[in-house]
Amino acid sequence: MPVYVREPASPVLAPDARMVGFTRLELAAGQSKQVEVSFKLSQLALTVGDVDGDGGRQVARSGYEAVVGAEEAAFTVR
């Protein structure tokens, strides 16, 4: 099960969503299961700067959304 993060209001051009983690699980038909997937905050870093990417990598202090399948959960980096 992949976990994606997107930043709806990114200050720089960025992919719509980035995969930050995943876990494998087996489910029977109709079964559901709660799982925990963690990721490092540094995985949200983007290179700021001009087109040549000469700026440093930074994690924007912004609102993000974690997406797993059709489910979303909002979080903020401060």
N, C-alpha and C positions, 0 to 999 in steps of 0.2 A: 504494500500500500504506500504509494508515494505521497510525500508532504511537500507542497509548494508554498512559497511566500510571494506575495505581490505587494507593491507599494503604489496605491492608487494615485498619489500626487508626488511622483518622483521629481526632484529638482534637476535631474539629468536624464538623458535618453537611456532607457533601461528596458530589458525584456519584460513582457507582460507578467510573467511569473518565472520564478527560479526554484528548481527542486533543491530542498535543503536537507532532506532525509527520507528514509523509507524503512519499512519493516515488512517482514513476511509473516503471514498468518494463514491458517486454514480455517474455513468456515463451512459448515454444512448449510444446505439450502434453508433460508429463513433465519439463520443464526446471526446474532450480532455479538460483538466483543469490544470492550474498551481496551485500548492500547495507549502506550505513552511513547512518543518519539521526540527526542531532544536534538537540538542543533546549536552550534556555536554562533553567537551574535556576529562574529567576523564573517560569516557566510553571507551576510547582507551587505557587505562593503562593496562599493562601486568606485571606479576610478573617476575622480573629478578632474576637470581641466579641459584643455582644448581637444581637438579631434585626434591629435597624436597620442593622447593618453599620458601626458607627462606629469599629471598631477598625482598626488598620493591617493591611496584607497581609503575611503571613509564610510562609516555607517551613518546614514542620515538620521537625524533626530526627527522622526516622522511617524505617521500612522501606517501600519502594515496589516495585512490579512494573511492568516495561515489557511490554506485550502487543502482539504482531504476529500476527494470525491466531490459530492455536491454540498458538503458542509464547509462553512467558513467561520473563523474566529478572529476578531480584531484584537490587535495589541499595539502598544505605543513604545517606541524607543525614545527615552528622554536623556 
